[in-house]
Amino acid sequence: MIDHVMIEVSNLKKSKEFYKKAFQPLGYKIAFGEEGVFWAFNIGEGLFEILQSESKKVINTVHIAFKVKNKEQIHKFYEAAIKAGGKDNGKPGPCPEYTETYYASFVFDLDGHNVEAMIDKPRK
């Protein structure tokens, strides 16, 4: 079980607002942080943290997938993230290249990090 993940962002203030809006449909909220330094979002049993980069440009981007409860959340996350300034990297839909039941959407955040909302319910 992962406790927390932290990524660097080039503009903490803008990224904080982006993630607040993108995470709203998932019910994720800011848990704590320090203005100008970092913010931690409570994502259930762990934290997703954004840290102000020391440089103006983030060199290493990441891919992070958030497991959600249903397809509706995937669609709402995608819409909220795009509206908040994210860029499309895969509209909501099935991803049979992963598994037969994988459903997801992908958005680049303001620094080019690939953020995914997904669900994968194995057949019984």
Summary of the structure (lengths in Angstrom):
residues: 124
radius of gyration: 14.3
end to end distance: 23.8
largest distance: 48.6
contacts: 365
relative contact order: 0.22
helix: 23%
strand: 37%
